[in-house]
Amino acid sequence: MRAIMPILQLRSQLNLHTRGENQIENEIDRRPPRAGDQLLLEKHRADFPDETHRPVGPSRQYNCHGLTFASRRTWIYNASEIQKILKEDDYKEVAEKDVLPGDIVLYTENGDIEHSGIVISLDPLRILSKWGPSQEVIHRLRECPYSGGVTYHRITDRPTV
């Protein structure tokens, strides 16, 4: 018996919730990459030649927040959704001196969260993140296109009540 494959829309939203069981607004864009996405990928490789550019992308199926908070499954586009995740999933801010691999880093600009990544090593401090629609990069904290303030966060095992 042959398995029936579901028909996927070119653009859709995952049923994705916080621990508090509230929907996280998101979008998967399954359309092919745009010409500008490939150009951006090439620019990032040229601008940051010493960082590790993973052979993933370009893609609009997920962004940095989708990598950090949704296992590379979707694009989380509103900073307010990241605030919701931080609160409802019980993330706590961590001092830089206490950061461990697996913690997340948030880059903010004018009070808005513009980028996120996952700490993967400490000496030197290296981050795994996805740069917009281009590619995933393993990079040093400040060797990326995001220049805002930085905070670190760790999810706790305390359930939301």
Beta strands, then each sheet from edge to edge (+ up, - down):
strand 1: 11-12
strand 2: 28-29
strand 3: 52-53
strand 4: 91-94
strand 5: 104-109
strand 6: 112-122
strand 7: 125-130
strand 8: 136-140
strand 9: 149-155
sheet 1: 1+ 2-
sheet 2: 3+ 8- 7+ 6- 5+ 9- 4+
end
